[in-house]
């Protein structure tokens, strides 16, 4: 697998985690509020990290294509 596809999969997983946490909080706002808030923060951080990896992978491919052009 390449870095771009791994990062894309990580972004998808982070979005699923975030949406699941948001749904649980919407269903029971006062149950495990601190844990769900932490889950959303972790999911957001994972999404941002994977997006950065994806951007870097795209930049690397662009640089390689520029070298061969």
C-alpha positions in Angstrom: 0.0 0.0 0.0 1.1 3.5 -0.5 1.1 6.4 1.9 -1.8 8.2 0.2 -4.2 5.2 0.4 -3.2 4.5 4.0 -3.8 8.2 4.9 -7.2 8.1 3.1 -8.2 5.0 5.1 -7.1 6.7 8.3 -9.2 9.8 7.4 -12.2 7.6 6.9 -11.7 5.8 10.2 -11.3 9.1 12.0 -14.6 10.4 10.5 -16.4 7.3 11.5 -15.1 7.7 15.1 -16.1 11.3 15.2 -19.6 10.7 13.8 -20.2 7.8 16.2 -19.2 9.9 19.2 -21.4 12.8 18.0 -24.3 10.4 17.6 -23.8 9.0 21.1 -23.6 12.4 22.6 -26.8 13.5 20.8 -28.6 10.5 22.1 -27.5 10.9 25.7 -26.0 14.4 26.2 -25.0 13.9 29.8 -23.8 10.3 29.7 -20.0 10.1 29.4 -19.7 13.7 28.1 -16.0 14.0 29.0 -15.1 10.7 27.3 -17.1 11.5 24.2 -15.5 15.0 24.0 -12.1 13.4 24.3 -13.0 10.9 21.6 -14.0 13.7 19.2 -10.7 15.6 19.9 -8.7 12.4 19.3 -10.6 11.8 16.0 -10.1 15.3 14.9 -6.4 15.1 15.6 -6.2 11.8 13.7 -8.0 13.3 10.8 -5.7 16.3 10.6 -2.6 14.0 10.9 -3.8 11.8 8.1 -4.7 14.8 6.0 -1.1 16.1 6.4 0.3 12.7 5.4 -2.0 12.7 2.3 -0.8 16.2 1.3 2.8 15.3 1.8 2.3 12.1 -0.3 0.7 14.2 -3.1 3.5 16.7 -2.9 6.1 13.9 -3.2 4.4 12.5 -6.3 4.2 15.9 -7.8 7.9 16.5 -7.2 8.8 13.1 -8.8 6.7 13.9 -11.8 8.4 17.3 -12.1 11.8 15.6 -12.1 10.8 13.2 -14.9 9.1 16.0 -17.0 
